[in-house]
Structure formats: C-alpha cells, structure tokens
Amino acid sequence: MLNREQVHKVALLARLELTPAEEEQYAGQMSSIIDYFEQLSELDTTGIEPTTRAIDMSNITRRDSLSSYQNLAGIYAAAPDRETDFFKVPKIMT
C-alpha cells in the first residue's frame, strides 16, 4: 500500500498541490489501482496477441486525390493583398 509520503512525492513531480487529506485519499485510491494491476499481471497471457483496442476498428477516410482548382481568379480576388500570382503577407522576421 502506498503511504502519504509517496503520494506527496508523486504530487510534487506532477506539480500538484494536495492537502494532507487529499494525499491520504489518493494513497488509498492509488493503492487500489496498483493492486488491480498486480492481479492482472498474474494472468497467463501466453499465446495472446497484444492489442490496442478491445474491438477491431479502422479509420475510415477518403482517398486523397490531386486536382487543380479552376477558379484561381476567385482565390486571388479574396486575398487581402497580392502581387500578380502571389499572396503578400506581413513580415514576421526581424
């Protein structure tokens, strides 16, 4: 079981300001979490593939396709400042 001093050290590393009552409360909660992980480590997981999710999911995205934009005049007209085919922006380096 974690004690209050250990929780205090973790809180300092995480830059958390905890009251002594909170440190006592978190000591019990963190001990319960560590105990649960110890129970999980006792399970025989040989032959079980590691997974990142409990269910199989895949990212559904559209295919990227390159195409030219036909209305360049519209883009240039919407620009606040331009010079021929270039956009003018404020200088950011000094």
Backbone as CSV, one residue per row, in Angstrom:
resi,resn,N_x,N_y,N_z,CA_x,CA_y,CA_z,C_x,C_y,C_z
1,MET,0.847,-1.184,0.000,0.000,0.000,0.000,0.892,1.246,0.000
2,LEU,0.484,2.206,-0.810,1.214,3.474,-0.853,0.946,4.274,0.415
3,ASN,1.942,4.998,0.859,1.727,5.873,2.007,1.631,7.320,1.540
4,ARG,1.308,8.185,2.494,1.093,9.599,2.172,2.351,10.259,1.615
5,GLU,3.529,9.861,2.111,4.783,10.470,1.641,5.026,10.141,0.168
6,GLN,4.696,8.912,-0.237,4.876,8.535,-1.636,3.931,9.332,-2.534
7,VAL,2.706,9.502,-2.086,1.745,10.304,-2.855,2.213,11.752,-2.910
8,HIS,2.756,12.245,-1.835,3.278,13.621,-1.807,4.406,13.788,-2.827
9,LYS,5.293,12.782,-2.904,6.395,12.849,-3.871,5.868,12.851,-5.311
10,VAL,4.888,11.998,-5.601,4.288,11.965,-6.940,3.614,13.299,-7.241
11,ALA,2.924,13.863,-6.256,2.259,15.154,-6.449,3.270,16.250,-6.750
12,LEU,4.403,16.232,-6.062,5.445,17.231,-6.341,5.977,17.083,-7.765
13,LEU,6.217,15.837,-8.184,6.717,15.609,-9.542,5.703,16.050,-10.599
14,ALA,4.419,15.897,-10.283,3.359,16.285,-11.220,2.955,17.743,-11.048
15,ARG,3.632,18.439,-10.150,3.352,19.848,-9.866,1.903,20.057,-9.404
16,LEU,1.451,19.159,-8.499,0.114,19.257,-7.929,0.220,19.708,-6.480
17,GLU,-0.682,20.563,-6.070,-0.735,20.983,-4.680,-1.891,20.232,-4.018
18,LEU,-1.545,19.273,-3.152,-2.564,18.481,-2.476,-2.535,18.780,-0.981
19,THR,-3.702,18.766,-0.395,-3.782,18.894,1.057,-3.436,17.541,1.674
20,PRO,-3.079,17.506,2.956,-2.812,16.221,3.602,-3.995,15.250,3.512
21,ALA,-5.213,15.772,3.578,-6.406,14.912,3.459,-6.490,14.306,2.056
22,GLU,-6.183,15.114,1.040,-6.195,14.601,-0.332,-5.098,13.561,-0.535
23,GLU,-3.942,13.789,0.073,-2.861,12.818,-0.044,-3.273,11.481,0.555
24,GLU,-3.962,11.494,1.695,-4.459,10.258,2.312,-5.478,9.573,1.404
25,GLN,-6.382,10.365,0.859,-7.419,9.826,-0.024,-6.789,9.192,-1.253
26,TYR,-5.854,9.897,-1.891,-5.225,9.384,-3.101,-4.318,8.195,-2.816
27,ALA,-3.764,8.125,-1.621,-2.930,6.974,-1.263,-3.769,5.703,-1.331
28,GLY,-4.969,5.753,-0.781,-5.857,4.594,-0.838,-6.290,4.265,-2.255
29,GLN,-6.656,5.287,-3.022,-7.113,5.069,-4.392,-5.992,4.521,-5.277
30,MET,-4.808,5.099,-5.155,-3.688,4.639,-5.981,-3.273,3.227,-5.582
31,SER,-3.355,2.896,-4.306,-3.039,1.542,-3.859,-4.009,0.542,-4.472
32,SER,-5.290,0.894,-4.551,-6.282,0.017,-5.171,-5.969,-0.214,-6.643
33,ILE,-5.551,0.825,-7.323,-5.212,0.705,-8.747,-4.001,-0.195,-8.921
34,ILE,-2.979,-0.006,-8.101,-1.766,-0.834,-8.189,-2.097,-2.290,-7.864
35,ASP,-2.951,-2.524,-6.868,-3.365,-3.892,-6.533,-4.065,-4.551,-7.711
36,TYR,-4.904,-3.794,-8.412,-5.607,-4.346,-9.567,-4.618,-4.737,-10.667
37,PHE,-3.621,-3.900,-10.918,-2.620,-4.228,-11.925,-1.804,-5.454,-11.514
38,GLU,-1.565,-5.612,-10.225,-0.863,-6.803,-9.761,-1.696,-8.049,-10.011
39,GLN,-3.017,-7.948,-9.842,-3.891,-9.077,-10.157,-3.823,-9.402,-11.645
40,LEU,-3.822,-8.375,-12.476,-3.757,-8.604,-13.922,-2.447,-9.254,-14.333
41,SER,-1.362,-8.904,-13.655,-0.058,-9.460,-14.025,0.028,-10.953,-13.691
42,GLU,-0.858,-11.460,-12.842,-0.860,-12.878,-12.502,-1.521,-13.737,-13.581
43,LEU,-2.241,-13.121,-14.510,-2.928,-13.877,-15.566,-1.924,-14.456,-16.555
44,ASP,-2.230,-15.656,-17.054,-1.401,-16.286,-18.068,-1.827,-15.745,-19.438
45,THR,-0.976,-14.973,-20.050,-1.297,-14.365,-21.344,-0.459,-14.938,-22.482
46,THR,0.142,-16.104,-22.276,0.930,-16.713,-23.354,0.002,-17.078,-24.497
47,GLY,0.428,-16.795,-25.691,-0.363,-17.095,-26.885,-1.427,-16.069,-27.202
48,ILE,-1.503,-14.997,-26.441,-2.496,-13.945,-26.701,-1.783,-12.771,-27.345
49,GLU,-2.275,-12.376,-28.513,-1.683,-11.257,-29.249,-1.957,-9.942,-28.530
50,PRO,-0.963,-9.067,-28.435,-1.214,-7.738,-27.844,-2.182,-6.935,-28.713
51,THR,-3.040,-6.173,-28.079,-3.998,-5.344,-28.808,-3.973,-3.924,-28.250
52,THR,-4.437,-3.007,-29.054,-4.560,-1.627,-28.590,-6.006,-1.274,-28.289
53,ARG,-6.949,-2.082,-28.831,-8.371,-1.846,-28.593,-9.056,-3.179,-28.313
54,ALA,-10.154,-3.120,-27.607,-10.908,-4.332,-27.314,-11.679,-4.812,-28.535
55,ILE,-12.053,-3.878,-29.413,-12.769,-4.253,-30.633,-11.959,-3.797,-31.830
56,ASP,-12.132,-4.485,-32.943,-11.385,-4.139,-34.156,-11.999,-2.894,-34.793
57,MET,-11.182,-1.886,-34.972,-11.650,-0.646,-35.591,-10.648,-0.225,-36.654
58,SER,-11.136,0.463,-37.653,-10.237,1.034,-38.641,-10.686,2.452,-38.942
59,ASN,-9.738,3.268,-39.324,-10.016,4.657,-39.630,-10.636,4.745,-41.019
60,ILE,-11.789,5.338,-41.100,-12.471,5.476,-42.386,-12.187,6.878,-42.908
61,THR,-11.389,6.955,-43.948,-11.050,8.247,-44.537,-11.243,8.175,-46.041
62,ARG,-11.361,9.315,-46.629,-11.481,9.349,-48.090,-10.089,9.284,-48.692
63,ARG,-10.023,8.849,-49.925,-8.750,8.826,-50.636,-8.352,10.250,-51.003
64,ASP,-7.090,10.546,-50.869,-6.584,11.830,-51.317,-6.435,11.784,-52.831
65,SER,-6.884,12.830,-53.456,-6.716,12.895,-54.907,-6.281,14.309,-55.276
66,LEU,-5.326,14.383,-56.130,-4.781,15.661,-56.559,-5.590,16.180,-57.738
67,SER,-6.032,17.409,-57.632,-6.739,18.037,-58.744,-6.447,19.532,-58.697
68,SER,-6.466,20.124,-59.844,-6.200,21.567,-59.895,-7.509,22.317,-59.672
69,TYR,-7.375,23.469,-59.039,-8.530,24.302,-58.764,-8.719,25.243,-59.941
70,GLN,-9.922,25.309,-60.467,-10.175,26.070,-61.689,-10.425,27.554,-61.451
71,ASN,-10.871,27.935,-60.269,-11.254,29.318,-60.028,-10.142,30.081,-59.309
72,LEU,-8.971,30.172,-59.910,-7.862,30.904,-59.290,-8.173,32.391,-59.161
73,ALA,-8.890,32.927,-60.092,-9.239,34.351,-60.032,-10.067,34.640,-58.786
74,GLY,-10.947,33.729,-58.414,-11.753,33.894,-57.212,-10.902,33.878,-55.953
75,ILE,-9.895,33.008,-55.925,-8.994,32.944,-54.772,-8.190,34.236,-54.683
76,TYR,-7.651,34.681,-55.789,-6.865,35.916,-55.789,-7.723,37.118,-55.410
77,ALA,-8.982,37.131,-55.837,-9.870,38.252,-55.522,-10.172,38.308,-54.021
78,ALA,-10.175,37.151,-53.353,-10.488,37.119,-51.925,-9.270,37.450,-51.056
79,ALA,-8.082,37.461,-51.640,-6.873,37.725,-50.861,-6.835,39.190,-50.447
80,PRO,-6.444,39.469,-49.205,-6.384,40.864,-48.760,-5.298,41.666,-49.461
81,ASP,-4.205,41.032,-49.842,-3.117,41.730,-50.520,-2.365,40.723,-51.378
82,ARG,-2.115,41.064,-52.629,-1.389,40.150,-53.505,-0.589,40.932,-54.530
83,GLU,0.341,40.241,-55.138,1.155,40.803,-56.205,1.257,39.737,-57.283
84,THR,0.662,39.985,-58.403,0.498,39.018,-59.512,-0.075,37.715,-58.971
85,ASP,0.655,36.602,-59.064,0.132,35.305,-58.620,0.585,34.928,-57.214
86,PHE,0.996,35.909,-56.413,1.498,35.633,-55.068,0.690,36.398,-54.037
87,PHE,0.558,35.783,-52.863,-0.099,36.460,-51.731,0.955,37.222,-50.953
88,LYS,0.637,38.438,-50.582,1.550,39.242,-49.761,1.104,39.124,-48.311
89,VAL,2.073,38.826,-47.457,1.780,38.693,-46.026,2.735,39.592,-45.263
90,PRO,2.358,39.938,-44.020,3.245,40.793,-43.230,4.564,40.078,-42.910
91,LYS,5.613,40.849,-42.839,6.931,40.312,-42.497,6.898,39.887,-41.022
92,ILE,7.386,38.671,-40.758,7.358,38.190,-39.379,8.750,38.038,-38.782
93,MET,9.780,38.144,-39.592,11.143,38.034,-39.091,11.759,39.433,-39.031
94,THR,12.589,39.642,-38.014,13.201,40.970,-37.893,14.689,40.901,-38.109
